Amino acid sequence: MLSLEESLKILKETNALIEGHFILSSGLHSPKYVQCAQLMSKPRHAKKICESLASKIDKEFNDFDVILSPAMGGLIVGYELGKILNKEAIFTERVNGEFKLRRGFKINEGDKVLIVEDVITTGKSSLECSKLVKINKGNIIGYACIIDRSNGKSEIKEKIISQVKLNIPTYNKDNLPKDLLSLEAIKPGSRNL
């Protein structure tokens, strides 16, 4: 398994950890943004991170049937982990603002499902995925992500397995520090695509 230092080095080398003024999918503002798409676009580096995360998942959740990821951010991570762990990897897509299973993907009654994301901040996307699991009478066995930046404030109450935990501050738009107010806000996430 990779250490925290080794993982952070890879994130920086791939420009997956960037600085500026960002509006997250949750609507919160942040001085740093983890752009896992940059990491995943470099397969050699992504493989190292995903193999390390897969080792952690295998230790914690060794018995499950399917990986469910939200599109866009979790899609490639879920696929890579599915390949490494030899599990089916499916994804949800937003249709009129709500996650749906499309493309013939399904969760069978009793399926044990691991929900996988690239980054968890509030846990909103993961919890939206969990609703689909429950509607289809599957069982959520847990949550996993490359980066857990929730700092214990996620709405997810179950354990989150992550490769890296980052404590990056977030702010409401009405409570921005001066250094962020002076920078143009960028909304790099995929929630409104």
N, C-alpha and C positions, 0 to 999 in steps of 0.2 A: 504494500500500500504506500501511496505517496504521503509525505508529511505535509503539514500546512505550508511550510516554507516552499517546498517543491511545487505544490499546487499554485500558490500565489505567483511564483516565478513564471509558470506556464501561462497563467492568466495575463500577466503583464507583457510577456513576450508576444502573445497573440493579439494584443490590444483589446482583450476582452474586458478589462477593467479600465474605464475611462473617467475623466474628470470634467466638470462643467456645471451646468444647471439643467437638471432633468426632471420632467414630469413623468412619474411612474404610472403603470397601468391602474394602480389603486387611486390615482389622483394626488398622491403625496409628492412633494418636491425633494430632490436629493442632490448633493454636490458630486456624487459618484454614481456611475451606472455600470452594471455588469452586463456586457453585451455578449452573451454566450454564443450568439451566431458567429462572432469572430473566432471564438475558440473552435466551434464545430466546423468552420470552413477550413481548418487546418487539421486534416485527419490524423497525422502522426501525433500531434499534441492532444487532440480530443480522445484518441484511443487510450493514452496514458491515464487521463483523468477518469474516463468511463470505466476502464479496467479496475482502477482503484475504488471507485464508487461501487462497482459490481461486487467486489470483495466484501465491502461493508454490508451491502444488501444481502448477500448470500449468508453472512453470519447472523444477521438479524431476522430476515424473512426468507427462510430456505424453502418454504412450501407455498407456492402460489401458481396461478394458471396464466394470468395475462397482465401485461403492463398497459395502463391507460394514460395517455398524455394529452394535454391541451395543445391544440395548434395555436400559434405557430411555434413558440419557444420550446415547448417540450417535445415536439415531434421528432426531431433528429436524436435528441438525448434518449428518448424512449426506444427508438429503433436500435441505437447502438447498444443500449443495455439489454434489449431483447436478444440481439445477436450474441452478445457475450454470455448471457445467462440461459440461452436457448429457450426463450419464452416468446409467446405471441405478443406483438406490440401493435396496439391500435391507438387511434387518436380521435379526439372530438374536434368539431369545427363550430364556429358561431354561425347561426342562421337566425337572422333578425334579432341579433343581440344575445341569443341563448345558445349554450352548447348543445349539440346534437351528435348522435352517432350516425354517420352517413357511410357511403361507399360499401355497404354490405357488412360493416363492422357490427358486432353484437357482443353483449355480455350475457352469458347464459345463467339461468338460475343456479345459485350455489358456487359460481366461479369465484375464486379468490383473486382479488385484483390489487395490484400495487399501482398507486398513482405516482407518476414521475413528471417532474418539471425541470426546467433549466434553473430558474431562480424562484425562491419563495420569499415574499416580503410580508404580505398580509394573509396569504393563503387563499385568497378569493377564487382564483382559477381552479386550484386543487379541490376546494369545497364544492364548486360548481360541478366538477367531474364526479365527486363522490355522490352527488344527487342522482346522476345517471346510473351509477352502480346500484344504488338503493332501489331506484325505480325498476331496474331489471332484475331485482332480487339476488344480486351478487353480494359478496362480502369484501369489504375493504380490509386488507391486511396491513396497510400502512402507506406512508408517503416517503418519497425520496427526491432529492434534487442535487444538482451540482453545487449550487450556492444557496445557503440558508442565511438570508440577511434579515430575518424577522426579529432577531434579538429577543426571542421569547415572547413576542407580542403578536404572533400569528393567531388567527382565529382557529387554526387547526389545534385540537387538544391532544391528539395522538402524537407519538414520537415521530420526528422527522429525521431520516438518515440523510446526511449530506456529506459531500466531499470537503467543503469548506464552509465555515461559519464566519460571516463578516458583520461587524457592527458599524454600519454606515448610517449616519443620522438621516432622518426624514422629517419633513416639516409640512404643516398645512399651509395653503397658499396665503392665509392671513397672518402667518407667523414666520415669515422668511427672514433669515439673517441678512445683514447688509451685503455680504460678499455674494450671495445669490441674487439679490435684487439688482445688482449691477450687471448681471449676465443674462443674455437672452435665454429663455427656457426652451428646451428641445424635448419633444415627446417621442422617444425612440421605440416604445413598445408596440405590440401588434394588436392590442385589444380592440381598437377601432377600425381595423382593416375591413 
